[in-house]
Amino acid sequence: MNGWPDVLRFTAAMVTLVALTVLLLRAHRVPLGWAPAVAVVRAAVQLAAIATLLSGVTEWPWLALAFIALMFTTASWTAAGRAADLPRGRRNATIAVLVGGGVAIGAVIMLGLVPFRAQQTIAIAGIVIGNAMATVTLTARHLVTDLLANQGEVEGWLALGATPSQATARLRRESIVEALLPNLDQTRNTGLVTLPGAFIGALFGGASPLEAGLFQLTVLGAVLLGGTTAATVLSALAGRAAQLPRRRQG
């Protein structure tokens, strides 16, 4: 941006986008209130802080580890809140995010798909951890809904002597499928429907189309592995619970 006029023009455009989003939700009586506006403002503040932090990564590589730890902490906290209705949901969601993100990031580095350097590791980690968080959230929400809707089926299996894991197996599998479908659809349609940010960012950063494509494939593979690991870990832990989720009051 070249000075304050561009900044003001950008700000006005963003305010318009957010206002249209809020108005559309209110017109359809979707109870999200000002959540979209708050999310965008929060993202702007966080991106400003992160940009400042990343500027020192090359000089102080240990900042990369601190930044990745912050990613894991924030993602775990968010997913834990979304899974709170499940028995031990907060703990299980935290474990799922940590394991899912850790397995995918570790695999990418150990297989040599990206160089073990601060900037590349942070780029992969941010995408993978964010996806693991989203997948855990979707898995937990689907699981809560399905367990409450099929309470009679679960109790019937338990009455016949099934373990909690056996009684909820079908519903837990379905929750994993529903959570992974958005990523599977996006992966299948990459290049036809979507031009992913990692690919475009690599191109803008000076990479060749081949290098950008290989980086994007790495991201897609890591996202699928991380999301699948996170969803299956949450499902397995949820299957050990001896109680059904609690119903929200009101």
Beta strands, then each sheet from edge to edge (+ up, - down):
end
